[in-house]
Amino acid sequence: MDPMTTAMPPSRTEPATGSASASAAPTPPPATPPSTGRGHPAFDWRLRFAVLALIWGFSFLLIKVGTEGYAPFQVTFGRLLFGTAVLAAAMAVRREGLPRGVRTWAHLTVAAFFLNALPFSLFAYAELTIPSTLAGICNATSPLWGMALSLVALSEDRPTRRRVAGLGIGFLGVLTVLGAWQGFSGLDVGGAAMALLASLSYPVGWIYVRRTLAGSSHSHLSLTGAQLMLATLQLAVVTPLFTRMPSSFPVVPLLAVVALGALGTGFAMLLQYGLVAEVGPTTATMVTYFIPVIATAAGVTLLDERLGWNTPVGALIVLAGAALTQNASGPRRAGKGVRPPRARKRRNRS
């Protein structure tokens, strides 16, 4: 998502979704992304899938590089600003307007906080003290948090032995990654906790969006563009309160922030929309399982981060548990549930 993905209603993983998603955004895909009306894409979906996985996987490295020159809130603000610019350009090309209605904007404000402003900031702060590899693996726990929360918050999600087993296995993998048997020796517990809280924030946002915006008549591009804009405004208020204006602008960290926003947040979400439209949400969400692998490879090879045996082993356990928690038919049901319930009622009345 981006590793920290930000896709709009309803979302299930996640992937971000986008973002993805999320998302960095990880990332939950949109259930029914907007059609471009341009026929078949120029590139095969497998190629676009691989590009999306690479972009989101490298997002954690970009966060680490960005925080070497700028404060975490500044990295997050820049990320959101450049991501919003990409979506605004896409909306202009497709002649999409911003959503209307006070209630819609109020819900989007909450979604922007939980799906963008909060997790992006937490990951940026976490990577001050933990490796980007660990942040990428923590991001992979979003489906586990999502399943645990959905069993409580969403009446249509029923526990099964398979999903409960997946939840237990997944969190056993988390303990393996963190080295719990060593008393978390050598690990910055605060940084790891912030990364896990960031991963928890995504499903909280997804569930909120699903409950409040699933019946919206606005396009997903319009809603997500507005959501990113609101998250940018939130960081524009917070950043000056907790950081000082940089006295210099290091080029490499600045380029990392630009790439993180333009590619990892903006362009990646557009890629995710196209994938969901072409191959469906079930296949598109598989990108979630490649993100920690790429994040780990990038951190070890390019940042020379150390990798103990428990990190890759725990990551595999986390991914196995996350895969077990996913109901293969769930995303497609979600996709069919964006607007049809109201339409069926209207047909029944006629």
LORODREN-258659 format. One record per residue (C-alpha): residue number from 0; residue in three letters; x, y, z. Coordinates in pm, whole numbers, plus 50000, padded with zeros to 5 digits. Example, Ala and Ser with C-alpha at 12.3 -4.5 7.8 and 13.67 -1.06 7.14 Angstrom:
BEGIN
+-----+-----+-------+-------+-------+
:   i :  aa :     x :     y :     z :
+-----+-----+-------+-------+-------+
:   0 : ALA : 51230 : 49550 : 50780 :
:   1 : SER : 51367 : 49894 : 50714 :
+-----+-----+-------+-------+-------+
This chain:
BEGIN
+-----+-----+-------+-------+-------+
:   i :  aa :     x :     y :     z :
+-----+-----+-------+-------+-------+
:   0 : MET : 50000 : 50000 : 50000 :
:   1 : ASP : 50147 : 50259 : 49872 :
:   2 : PRO : 50237 : 50035 : 50132 :
:   3 : MET : 50021 : 50275 : 50310 :
:   4 : THR : 49743 : 50265 : 50057 :
:   5 : THR : 49453 : 50505 : 50047 :
:   6 : ALA : 49191 : 50360 : 49819 :
:   7 : MET : 48834 : 50464 : 49867 :
:   8 : PRO : 48514 : 50279 : 49946 :
:   9 : PRO : 48482 : 50012 : 50034 :
:  10 : SER : 48822 : 49865 : 50110 :
:  11 : ARG : 48925 : 49520 : 50214 :
:  12 : THR : 49248 : 49346 : 50250 :
:  13 : GLU : 49458 : 49642 : 50193 :
:  14 : PRO : 49754 : 49799 : 50019 :
:  15 : ALA : 49725 : 50001 : 50068 :
:  16 : THR : 49585 : 50087 : 49938 :
:  17 : GLY : 49629 : 50207 : 49794 :
:  18 : SER : 49747 : 50264 : 49921 :
:  19 : ALA : 49831 : 50086 : 49880 :
:  20 : SER : 49844 : 50059 : 50008 :
:  21 : ALA : 49923 : 50128 : 50214 :
:  22 : SER : 49955 : 50139 : 50123 :
:  23 : ALA : 50433 : 50287 : 50317 :
:  24 : ALA : 50072 : 50199 : 50208 :
:  25 : PRO : 50062 : 49917 : 50211 :
:  26 : THR : 49719 : 49918 : 50037 :
:  27 : PRO : 49348 : 49813 : 50007 :
:  28 : PRO : 49213 : 49854 : 49657 :
:  29 : PRO : 48891 : 50030 : 49569 :
:  30 : ALA : 48603 : 49795 : 49512 :
:  31 : THR : 48497 : 49948 : 49181 :
:  32 : PRO : 48760 : 50186 : 49048 :
:  33 : PRO : 48672 : 50449 : 48794 :
:  34 : SER : 48690 : 50347 : 48433 :
:  35 : THR : 48915 : 50551 : 48214 :
:  36 : GLY : 48712 : 50471 : 47908 :
:  37 : ARG : 49029 : 50426 : 47705 :
:  38 : GLY : 49002 : 50062 : 47610 :
:  39 : HIS : 49277 : 49813 : 47687 :
:  40 : PRO : 49581 : 49941 : 47877 :
:  41 : ALA : 49905 : 49979 : 47686 :
:  42 : PHE : 50097 : 49749 : 47925 :
:  43 : ASP : 50011 : 49400 : 48044 :
:  44 : TRP : 49864 : 49389 : 48394 :
:  45 : ARG : 50146 : 49164 : 48516 :
:  46 : LEU : 50400 : 49431 : 48431 :
:  47 : ARG : 50195 : 49698 : 48606 :
:  48 : PHE : 50152 : 49464 : 48906 :
:  49 : ALA : 50531 : 49423 : 48929 :
:  50 : VAL : 50586 : 49799 : 48900 :
:  51 : LEU : 50331 : 49862 : 49177 :
:  52 : ALA : 50499 : 49609 : 49406 :
:  53 : LEU : 50839 : 49768 : 49342 :
:  54 : ILE : 50711 : 50120 : 49408 :
:  55 : TRP : 50539 : 50029 : 49733 :
:  56 : GLY : 50825 : 49804 : 49842 :
:  57 : PHE : 51080 : 50082 : 49793 :
:  58 : SER : 50861 : 50332 : 49978 :
:  59 : PHE : 51011 : 50229 : 50312 :
:  60 : LEU : 51360 : 50291 : 50183 :
:  61 : LEU : 51249 : 50633 : 50056 :
:  62 : ILE : 51105 : 50718 : 50398 :
:  63 : LYS : 51435 : 50626 : 50562 :
:  64 : VAL : 51634 : 50839 : 50316 :
:  65 : GLY : 51389 : 51129 : 50350 :
:  66 : THR : 51416 : 51135 : 50730 :
:  67 : GLU : 51796 : 51163 : 50702 :
:  68 : GLY : 51751 : 51520 : 50582 :
:  69 : TYR : 51409 : 51630 : 50705 :
:  70 : ALA : 51187 : 51591 : 51010 :
:  71 : PRO : 50928 : 51309 : 50994 :
:  72 : PHE : 50634 : 51551 : 50971 :
:  73 : GLN : 50810 : 51732 : 50686 :
:  74 : VAL : 50861 : 51403 : 50501 :
:  75 : THR : 50494 : 51318 : 50546 :
:  76 : PHE : 50380 : 51663 : 50437 :
:  77 : GLY : 50596 : 51650 : 50124 :
:  78 : ARG : 50475 : 51300 : 50048 :
:  79 : LEU : 50111 : 51404 : 50069 :
:  80 : LEU : 50169 : 51726 : 49876 :
:  81 : PHE : 50330 : 51556 : 49577 :
:  82 : GLY : 50084 : 51267 : 49588 :
:  83 : THR : 49792 : 51510 : 49585 :
:  84 : ALA : 49947 : 51692 : 49290 :
:  85 : VAL : 49955 : 51370 : 49086 :
:  86 : LEU : 49591 : 51287 : 49164 :
:  87 : ALA : 49486 : 51647 : 49095 :
:  88 : ALA : 49649 : 51621 : 48752 :
:  89 : ALA : 49470 : 51291 : 48688 :
:  90 : MET : 49138 : 51446 : 48793 :
:  91 : ALA : 49197 : 51738 : 48558 :
:  92 : VAL : 49276 : 51507 : 48266 :
:  93 : ARG : 48966 : 51296 : 48332 :
:  94 : ARG : 48757 : 51603 : 48413 :
:  95 : GLU : 48667 : 51478 : 48758 :
:  96 : GLY : 48538 : 51729 : 49011 :
:  97 : LEU : 48568 : 51728 : 49387 :
:  98 : PRO : 48288 : 51564 : 49585 :
:  99 : ARG : 48005 : 51773 : 49726 :
: 100 : GLY : 47824 : 51769 : 50056 :
: 101 : VAL : 47929 : 51867 : 50407 :
: 102 : ARG : 47877 : 51516 : 50539 :
: 103 : THR : 48095 : 51364 : 50268 :
: 104 : TRP : 48376 : 51607 : 50343 :
: 105 : ALA : 48344 : 51539 : 50717 :
: 106 : HIS : 48379 : 51165 : 50659 :
: 107 : LEU : 48671 : 51222 : 50424 :
: 108 : THR : 48845 : 51429 : 50691 :
: 109 : VAL : 48832 : 51134 : 50931 :
: 110 : ALA : 48941 : 50894 : 50655 :
: 111 : ALA : 49232 : 51124 : 50565 :
: 112 : PHE : 49354 : 51113 : 50924 :
: 113 : PHE : 49343 : 50734 : 50967 :
: 114 : LEU : 49446 : 50633 : 50614 :
: 115 : ASN : 49706 : 50900 : 50541 :
: 116 : ALA : 49811 : 51160 : 50796 :
: 117 : LEU : 49845 : 50930 : 51098 :
: 118 : PRO : 50005 : 50616 : 50947 :
: 119 : PHE : 50238 : 50809 : 50716 :
: 120 : SER : 50362 : 51015 : 51012 :
: 121 : LEU : 50398 : 50711 : 51237 :
: 122 : PHE : 50604 : 50525 : 50979 :
: 123 : ALA : 50827 : 50828 : 50929 :
: 124 : TYR : 50888 : 50861 : 51303 :
: 125 : ALA : 50934 : 50484 : 51342 :
: 126 : GLU : 51211 : 50477 : 51081 :
: 127 : LEU : 51416 : 50719 : 51285 :
: 128 : THR : 51498 : 50427 : 51514 :
: 129 : ILE : 51414 : 50105 : 51330 :
: 130 : PRO : 51536 : 49967 : 50995 :
: 131 : SER : 51324 : 50014 : 50686 :
: 132 : THR : 51311 : 49634 : 50656 :
: 133 : LEU : 51132 : 49605 : 50990 :
: 134 : ALA : 50891 : 49886 : 50897 :
: 135 : GLY : 50802 : 49705 : 50574 :
: 136 : ILE : 50733 : 49383 : 50761 :
: 137 : CYS : 50523 : 49562 : 51022 :
: 138 : ASN : 50318 : 49707 : 50737 :
: 139 : ALA : 50230 : 49351 : 50633 :
: 140 : THR : 50037 : 49306 : 50958 :
: 141 : SER : 49756 : 49534 : 50834 :
: 142 : PRO : 49545 : 49239 : 50706 :
: 143 : LEU : 49577 : 49077 : 51049 :
: 144 : TRP : 49461 : 49391 : 51229 :
: 145 : GLY : 49190 : 49431 : 50968 :
: 146 : MET : 49050 : 49084 : 51023 :
: 147 : ALA : 49055 : 49122 : 51401 :
: 148 : LEU : 48872 : 49455 : 51384 :
: 149 : SER : 48624 : 49348 : 51116 :
: 150 : LEU : 48507 : 49056 : 51329 :
: 151 : VAL : 48398 : 49313 : 51588 :
: 152 : ALA : 48290 : 49605 : 51370 :
: 153 : LEU : 48144 : 49439 : 51059 :
: 154 : SER : 47854 : 49202 : 51115 :
: 155 : GLU : 47899 : 49036 : 50774 :
: 156 : ASP : 48248 : 48914 : 50862 :
: 157 : ARG : 48212 : 48587 : 51050 :
: 158 : PRO : 48502 : 48412 : 51222 :
: 159 : THR : 48606 : 48075 : 51080 :
: 160 : ARG : 48864 : 47829 : 51206 :
: 161 : ARG : 49086 : 47909 : 50910 :
: 162 : ARG : 49078 : 48284 : 50967 :
: 163 : VAL : 49124 : 48260 : 51343 :
: 164 : ALA : 49418 : 48025 : 51287 :
: 165 : GLY : 49563 : 48274 : 51038 :
: 166 : LEU : 49530 : 48552 : 51294 :
: 167 : GLY : 49715 : 48350 : 51557 :
: 168 : ILE : 49987 : 48244 : 51313 :
: 169 : GLY : 50029 : 48600 : 51189 :
: 170 : PHE : 50087 : 48747 : 51532 :
: 171 : LEU : 50321 : 48459 : 51617 :
: 172 : GLY : 50517 : 48579 : 51315 :
: 173 : VAL : 50521 : 48932 : 51457 :
: 174 : LEU : 50672 : 48804 : 51781 :
: 175 : THR : 50929 : 48613 : 51577 :
: 176 : VAL : 51027 : 48924 : 51381 :
: 177 : LEU : 51061 : 49125 : 51701 :
: 178 : GLY : 51264 : 48853 : 51876 :
: 179 : ALA : 51028 : 48822 : 52172 :
: 180 : TRP : 51219 : 48525 : 52322 :
: 181 : GLN : 51522 : 48754 : 52359 :
: 182 : GLY : 51323 : 49015 : 52543 :
: 183 : PHE : 51327 : 49234 : 52230 :
: 184 : SER : 51700 : 49280 : 52281 :
: 185 : GLY : 51859 : 49528 : 52042 :
: 186 : LEU : 51519 : 49648 : 51922 :
: 187 : ASP : 51381 : 49997 : 51967 :
: 188 : VAL : 51043 : 49905 : 52111 :
: 189 : GLY : 50901 : 50256 : 52062 :
: 190 : GLY : 50984 : 50259 : 51692 :
: 191 : ALA : 50843 : 49910 : 51637 :
: 192 : ALA : 50528 : 50004 : 51829 :
: 193 : MET : 50477 : 50311 : 51608 :
: 194 : ALA : 50515 : 50099 : 51293 :
: 195 : LEU : 50259 : 49849 : 51423 :
: 196 : LEU : 50021 : 50132 : 51520 :
: 197 : ALA : 50057 : 50271 : 51169 :
: 198 : SER : 49957 : 49932 : 51030 :
: 199 : LEU : 49660 : 49923 : 51268 :
: 200 : SER : 49550 : 50269 : 51156 :
: 201 : TYR : 49481 : 50149 : 50800 :
: 202 : PRO : 49206 : 49894 : 50883 :
: 203 : VAL : 49050 : 50143 : 51127 :
: 204 : GLY : 49024 : 50383 : 50834 :
: 205 : TRP : 48901 : 50114 : 50594 :
: 206 : ILE : 48622 : 50010 : 50827 :
: 207 : TYR : 48521 : 50372 : 50885 :
: 208 : VAL : 48512 : 50436 : 50509 :
: 209 : ARG : 48315 : 50120 : 50450 :
: 210 : ARG : 48055 : 50224 : 50704 :
: 211 : THR : 48021 : 50586 : 50597 :
: 212 : LEU : 48110 : 50625 : 50228 :
: 213 : ALA : 48025 : 50290 : 50069 :
: 214 : GLY : 47710 : 50429 : 49907 :
: 215 : SER : 47866 : 50748 : 49772 :
: 216 : SER : 47777 : 50847 : 49417 :
: 217 : HIS : 48115 : 51015 : 49367 :
: 218 : SER : 48395 : 50841 : 49178 :
: 219 : HIS : 48680 : 50681 : 49366 :
: 220 : LEU : 48929 : 50915 : 49203 :
: 221 : SER : 48731 : 51215 : 49319 :
: 222 : LEU : 48698 : 51085 : 49676 :
: 223 : THR : 49061 : 50979 : 49705 :
: 224 : GLY : 49187 : 51305 : 49558 :
: 225 : ALA : 48982 : 51498 : 49813 :
: 226 : GLN : 49101 : 51267 : 50091 :
: 227 : LEU : 49467 : 51325 : 50008 :
: 228 : MET : 49406 : 51698 : 49986 :
: 229 : LEU : 49253 : 51697 : 50334 :
: 230 : ALA : 49542 : 51494 : 50472 :
: 231 : THR : 49783 : 51746 : 50319 :
: 232 : LEU : 49595 : 52028 : 50492 :
: 233 : GLN : 49612 : 51840 : 50822 :
: 234 : LEU : 49990 : 51809 : 50793 :
: 235 : ALA : 50016 : 52170 : 50680 :
: 236 : VAL : 49868 : 52268 : 51017 :
: 237 : VAL : 50064 : 52020 : 51230 :
: 238 : THR : 50409 : 52044 : 51069 :
: 239 : PRO : 50487 : 52409 : 51157 :
: 240 : LEU : 50380 : 52345 : 51518 :
: 241 : PHE : 50632 : 52065 : 51575 :
: 242 : THR : 50914 : 52136 : 51331 :
: 243 : ARG : 51128 : 52425 : 51217 :
: 244 : MET : 51182 : 52535 : 50862 :
: 245 : PRO : 51489 : 52349 : 50728 :
: 246 : SER : 51801 : 52563 : 50714 :
: 247 : SER : 51912 : 52368 : 50407 :
: 248 : PHE : 51750 : 52136 : 50155 :
: 249 : PRO : 51964 : 51824 : 50102 :
: 250 : VAL : 51909 : 51703 : 49747 :
: 251 : VAL : 51900 : 51326 : 49795 :
: 252 : PRO : 51646 : 51328 : 50083 :
: 253 : LEU : 51440 : 51585 : 49890 :
: 254 : LEU : 51434 : 51362 : 49582 :
: 255 : ALA : 51334 : 51070 : 49805 :
: 256 : VAL : 51036 : 51268 : 49938 :
: 257 : VAL : 50933 : 51373 : 49587 :
: 258 : ALA : 50951 : 51012 : 49465 :
: 259 : LEU : 50768 : 50890 : 49775 :
: 260 : GLY : 50480 : 51127 : 49708 :
: 261 : ALA : 50460 : 51138 : 49330 :
: 262 : LEU : 50529 : 50769 : 49270 :
: 263 : GLY : 50456 : 50589 : 49596 :
: 264 : THR : 50138 : 50777 : 49683 :
: 265 : GLY : 49999 : 50932 : 49363 :
: 266 : PHE : 50105 : 50724 : 49064 :
: 267 : ALA : 50086 : 50395 : 49255 :
: 268 : MET : 49722 : 50458 : 49345 :
: 269 : LEU : 49638 : 50515 : 48979 :
: 270 : LEU : 49814 : 50190 : 48894 :
: 271 : GLN : 49614 : 50011 : 49162 :
: 272 : TYR : 49285 : 50147 : 49023 :
: 273 : GLY : 49368 : 50007 : 48681 :
: 274 : LEU : 49466 : 49668 : 48819 :
: 275 : VAL : 49147 : 49632 : 49020 :
: 276 : ALA : 48940 : 49729 : 48716 :
: 277 : GLU : 49117 : 49475 : 48495 :
: 278 : VAL : 49187 : 49171 : 48712 :
: 279 : GLY : 48964 : 49231 : 49016 :
: 280 : PRO : 49043 : 49313 : 49379 :
: 281 : THR : 49133 : 48955 : 49478 :
: 282 : THR : 49427 : 48941 : 49239 :
: 283 : ALA : 49521 : 49305 : 49285 :
: 284 : THR : 49553 : 49273 : 49663 :
: 285 : MET : 49816 : 49002 : 49618 :
: 286 : VAL : 50063 : 49287 : 49579 :
: 287 : THR : 50048 : 49315 : 49960 :
: 288 : TYR : 50253 : 48996 : 49993 :
: 289 : PHE : 50538 : 49119 : 49774 :
: 290 : ILE : 50588 : 49452 : 49954 :
: 291 : PRO : 50779 : 49325 : 50262 :
: 292 : VAL : 51000 : 49106 : 50042 :
: 293 : ILE : 51099 : 49404 : 49826 :
: 294 : ALA : 51131 : 49634 : 50128 :
: 295 : THR : 51366 : 49384 : 50293 :
: 296 : ALA : 51577 : 49337 : 49980 :
: 297 : ALA : 51603 : 49713 : 49928 :
: 298 : GLY : 51700 : 49783 : 50289 :
: 299 : VAL : 51966 : 49512 : 50300 :
: 300 : THR : 52125 : 49580 : 49960 :
: 301 : LEU : 52099 : 49960 : 49938 :
: 302 : LEU : 52104 : 50072 : 50301 :
: 303 : ASP : 52324 : 49793 : 50434 :
: 304 : GLU : 52073 : 49710 : 50706 :
: 305 : ARG : 52145 : 49401 : 50914 :
: 306 : LEU : 51914 : 49106 : 50881 :
: 307 : GLY : 51893 : 48841 : 51154 :
: 308 : TRP : 51749 : 48498 : 51079 :
: 309 : ASN : 51431 : 48577 : 51270 :
: 310 : THR : 51339 : 48869 : 51043 :
: 311 : PRO : 51281 : 48678 : 50716 :
: 312 : VAL : 51144 : 48374 : 50899 :
: 313 : GLY : 50901 : 48588 : 51096 :
: 314 : ALA : 50803 : 48778 : 50782 :
: 315 : LEU : 50711 : 48452 : 50607 :
: 316 : ILE : 50501 : 48349 : 50907 :
: 317 : VAL : 50326 : 48689 : 50907 :
: 318 : LEU : 50247 : 48662 : 50535 :
: 319 : ALA : 50121 : 48305 : 50575 :
: 320 : GLY : 49891 : 48412 : 50856 :
: 321 : ALA : 49770 : 48714 : 50660 :
: 322 : ALA : 49692 : 48494 : 50361 :
: 323 : LEU : 49485 : 48259 : 50578 :
: 324 : THR : 49278 : 48546 : 50717 :
: 325 : GLN : 49167 : 48656 : 50371 :
: 326 : ASN : 48838 : 48530 : 50237 :
: 327 : ALA : 48882 : 48484 : 49863 :
: 328 : SER : 48527 : 48589 : 49790 :
: 329 : GLY : 48530 : 48879 : 50035 :
: 330 : PRO : 48671 : 49151 : 49812 :
: 331 : ARG : 48436 : 49069 : 49529 :
: 332 : ARG : 48137 : 49087 : 49758 :
: 333 : ALA : 48264 : 49421 : 49873 :
: 334 : GLY : 48299 : 49531 : 49515 :
: 335 : LYS : 47941 : 49441 : 49442 :
: 336 : GLY : 47821 : 49618 : 49751 :
: 337 : VAL : 47926 : 49973 : 49675 :
: 338 : ARG : 47602 : 50091 : 49522 :
: 339 : PRO : 47378 : 49799 : 49416 :
: 340 : PRO : 47186 : 49767 : 49747 :
: 341 : ARG : 47011 : 50101 : 49684 :
: 342 : ALA : 46960 : 50019 : 49319 :
: 343 : ARG : 46792 : 49689 : 49407 :
: 344 : LYS : 46557 : 49868 : 49643 :
: 345 : ARG : 46457 : 50109 : 49371 :
: 346 : ARG : 46389 : 49824 : 49131 :
: 347 : ASN : 46183 : 49644 : 49394 :
: 348 : ARG : 45964 : 49949 : 49440 :
: 349 : SER : 45893 : 49986 : 49068 :
+-----+-----+-------+-------+-------+
